[in-house]
Every structure is written in C-alpha cells, then in structure tokens.
Amino acid sequence: MTTHVVGDAWDRFCKGKKDMVCKAFRDVGITLPIDGIQDHQLQIKGIPSTSFVIGDGSVDPEPESADSISGAELETFYRSSSPWG
C-alpha cells in the first residue's frame, strides 16, 4: 500500500513540477552539455558565478598529492565547506 501511495505521489510530482525539476538540473549542470557551451547557465545557490573554475575538458590536470596539502589548507577547506558555518 505504501509503495503505491509513494509511487503515485512521485508520478504526480514529476508531472506537475517537471519545469522546476528540469530547471534545477540545468542550474547545477546535470543536464548541460559537456562541451561547456552553456556553462553560463550554472546557478548554484550560495556560490557566486564569478567563483566557478570550469575547465575546458581537453586537459586532464595532474591531481594534487595529499602530501602537498598543508593542515591549515585542509582546515580552511573543511570550515568553508561545512553546512554549519
């Protein structure tokens, strides 16, 4: 019974809120083409579009070694990415 109710609710949500779901996927880049032609459409809440660093996909950068990251850099990263401020 519960799965039918949830399934029906999901169907109604997808049909009634299709535009909202499509916009949300576009805003975070899920449905944007990988060639970067529409990267200007990225709109992630809380992140200014001027701070995006988007590569062109033609170069695979060498990953940074964990040994080269200082403890202070990690602490800054974790504090800035924490949802609790």
C-alpha positions as CSV (number, residue, x, y, z in Angstrom):
1,M,0.0,0.0,0.0
2,T,2.7,2.5,1.0
3,T,4.7,1.9,-2.1
4,H,1.7,2.6,-4.3
5,V,1.0,5.8,-2.5
6,V,4.6,7.0,-2.8
7,G,4.7,5.9,-6.4
8,D,1.5,7.8,-7.2
9,A,2.8,10.9,-5.3
10,W,6.1,10.7,-7.3
11,D,4.2,10.5,-10.6
12,R,2.1,13.5,-9.7
13,F,5.2,15.4,-8.6
14,C,7.1,14.6,-11.8
15,K,4.2,15.6,-14.0
16,G,3.2,18.7,-12.0
17,K,6.7,20.0,-11.3
18,K,8.5,19.0,-14.5
19,D,9.7,22.5,-15.3
20,M,11.0,23.0,-11.7
21,V,13.0,19.7,-11.8
22,C,14.4,20.5,-15.3
23,K,15.5,24.0,-14.2
24,A,17.1,22.6,-11.0
25,F,19.1,20.0,-13.1
26,R,20.1,22.7,-15.5
27,D,21.1,25.2,-12.7
28,V,23.6,22.7,-11.2
29,G,24.9,21.5,-14.5
30,I,23.5,17.9,-14.6
31,T,21.8,18.3,-17.9
32,L,24.1,20.8,-19.5
33,P,26.2,19.6,-22.5
34,I,29.8,18.6,-21.6
35,D,31.3,20.8,-24.3
36,G,30.9,23.9,-22.0
37,I,28.8,25.9,-24.4
38,Q,26.1,26.5,-21.8
39,D,28.2,26.8,-18.7
40,H,27.0,30.3,-18.2
41,Q,23.7,28.8,-17.1
42,L,25.2,27.4,-13.9
43,Q,23.4,28.9,-10.9
44,I,24.4,27.2,-7.7
45,K,22.8,28.8,-4.6
46,G,25.4,30.4,-2.3
47,I,28.2,30.3,-4.9
48,P,28.7,33.4,-7.0
49,S,29.1,32.5,-10.7
50,T,32.3,34.5,-10.8
51,S,33.9,32.0,-8.5
52,F,33.4,29.0,-10.7
53,V,36.5,27.4,-12.1
54,I,35.4,25.5,-15.2
55,G,38.0,23.7,-17.3
56,D,37.7,23.1,-21.0
57,G,37.9,19.3,-20.6
58,S,40.7,18.9,-23.0
59,V,43.4,18.7,-20.3
60,D,43.4,16.2,-17.5
61,P,45.2,18.1,-14.8
62,E,47.6,16.2,-12.6
63,P,45.9,15.6,-9.2
64,E,47.4,17.3,-6.3
65,S,49.2,15.0,-3.9
66,A,47.7,14.7,-0.4
67,D,51.3,15.2,0.9
68,S,51.4,18.7,-0.7
69,I,48.3,20.0,1.1
70,S,49.1,21.6,4.5
71,G,47.0,21.0,7.6
72,A,46.0,24.7,7.6
73,E,44.7,24.4,4.0
74,L,42.6,21.3,4.9
75,E,41.2,23.1,8.0
76,T,40.3,26.1,5.9
77,F,38.6,23.8,3.3
78,Y,36.6,21.9,5.9
79,R,35.5,25.0,7.7
80,S,34.4,26.7,4.4
81,S,32.5,23.7,3.1
82,S,30.8,22.9,6.4
83,P,27.0,23.4,6.2
84,W,27.1,24.6,9.9
85,G,29.2,27.6,9.2
